Amino acid sequence: MAAEKKPATLLLKERLYSLRKAKGLRQEETAKLCGIGLSTYRRYETGEREPTASVLWRIADVFEVSLDYLIGRTDHGV
């Protein structure tokens, strides 16, 4: 039986948190680098809100990962 895939929202929030921690950034710093408000970024990281495509691009650029990795389509970051 194949492993059950997590919903994209769950993967996104987990990846945002782990990528931010790996870079040693605070949420405030990450939000500023992504060009979004702190409360907006927090909502992404808690899964309360999903970013638009343009914001996903900026987040992927900040963390230097692919969009596919960020949204859980692959487990390979670059």
MARLUM-779522 format. One record per residue (C-alpha): x, z, y; residue in three letters. Coordinates in steps of 0.05 Angstrom, whole numbers, plus 5000, padded with zeros to 4 digits. Layout:
pt X=X&Z=Z&Y=Y&residuo=ala
...
//
This chain:
pt X=5000&Z=5000&Y=5000&residuo=met
pt X=5028&Z=4981&Y=5068&residuo=ala
pt X=5042&Z=5034&Y=5120&residuo=ala
pt X=4985&Z=5042&Y=5169&residuo=glu
pt X=5002&Z=5016&Y=5239&residuo=lys
pt X=4991&Z=5062&Y=5298&residuo=lys
pt X=4946&Z=5037&Y=5355&residuo=pro
pt X=4985&Z=5003&Y=5411&residuo=ala
pt X=4967&Z=5057&Y=5461&residuo=thr
pt X=4996&Z=5111&Y=5416&residuo=leu
pt X=5060&Z=5072&Y=5405&residuo=leu
pt X=5067&Z=5057&Y=5479&residuo=leu
pt X=5062&Z=5129&Y=5501&residuo=lys
pt X=5111&Z=5151&Y=5447&residuo=glu
pt X=5160&Z=5097&Y=5466&residuo=arg
pt X=5155&Z=5111&Y=5540&residuo=leu
pt X=5171&Z=5184&Y=5527&residuo=tyr
pt X=5228&Z=5172&Y=5480&residuo=ser
pt X=5259&Z=5117&Y=5523&residuo=leu
pt X=5255&Z=5160&Y=5585&residuo=arg
pt X=5287&Z=5219&Y=5549&residuo=lys
pt X=5342&Z=5175&Y=5520&residuo=ala
pt X=5360&Z=5152&Y=5591&residuo=lys
pt X=5359&Z=5224&Y=5616&residuo=gly
pt X=5306&Z=5208&Y=5668&residuo=leu
pt X=5250&Z=5252&Y=5696&residuo=arg
pt X=5180&Z=5223&Y=5703&residuo=gln
pt X=5189&Z=5220&Y=5778&residuo=glu
pt X=5252&Z=5179&Y=5773&residuo=glu
pt X=5221&Z=5132&Y=5722&residuo=thr
pt X=5159&Z=5121&Y=5764&residuo=ala
pt X=5202&Z=5104&Y=5824&residuo=lys
pt X=5246&Z=5056&Y=5784&residuo=leu
pt X=5183&Z=5021&Y=5758&residuo=cys
pt X=5152&Z=5017&Y=5828&residuo=gly
pt X=5091&Z=5058&Y=5810&residuo=ile
pt X=5063&Z=5127&Y=5829&residuo=gly
pt X=5082&Z=5189&Y=5790&residuo=leu
pt X=5010&Z=5204&Y=5769&residuo=ser
pt X=5002&Z=5133&Y=5744&residuo=thr
pt X=5065&Z=5137&Y=5703&residuo=tyr
pt X=5044&Z=5205&Y=5674&residuo=arg
pt X=4978&Z=5174&Y=5652&residuo=arg
pt X=5016&Z=5119&Y=5616&residuo=tyr
pt X=5060&Z=5169&Y=5581&residuo=glu
pt X=5000&Z=5212&Y=5560&residuo=thr
pt X=4959&Z=5152&Y=5538&residuo=gly
pt X=4904&Z=5163&Y=5589&residuo=glu
pt X=4916&Z=5096&Y=5620&residuo=arg
pt X=4947&Z=5029&Y=5600&residuo=glu
pt X=4993&Z=4990&Y=5646&residuo=pro
pt X=4979&Z=4920&Y=5669&residuo=thr
pt X=5022&Z=4863&Y=5644&residuo=ala
pt X=5063&Z=4861&Y=5708&residuo=ser
pt X=5077&Z=4936&Y=5703&residuo=val
pt X=5096&Z=4930&Y=5630&residuo=leu
pt X=5148&Z=4877&Y=5650&residuo=trp
pt X=5178&Z=4925&Y=5701&residuo=arg
pt X=5179&Z=4983&Y=5651&residuo=ile
pt X=5212&Z=4939&Y=5598&residuo=ala
pt X=5265&Z=4918&Y=5650&residuo=asp
pt X=5278&Z=4991&Y=5670&residuo=val
pt X=5288&Z=5012&Y=5598&residuo=phe
pt X=5323&Z=4947&Y=5579&residuo=glu
pt X=5277&Z=4933&Y=5520&residuo=val
pt X=5232&Z=4876&Y=5500&residuo=ser
pt X=5158&Z=4877&Y=5515&residuo=leu
pt X=5145&Z=4871&Y=5440&residuo=asp
pt X=5183&Z=4935&Y=5428&residuo=tyr
pt X=5149&Z=4971&Y=5484&residuo=leu
pt X=5079&Z=4956&Y=5458&residuo=ile
pt X=5096&Z=4966&Y=5385&residuo=gly
pt X=5098&Z=4894&Y=5359&residuo=arg
pt X=5169&Z=4904&Y=5335&residuo=thr
pt X=5216&Z=4962&Y=5321&residuo=asp
pt X=5275&Z=4925&Y=5350&residuo=his
pt X=5287&Z=4944&Y=5423&residuo=gly
pt X=5323&Z=4882&Y=5448&residuo=val
//
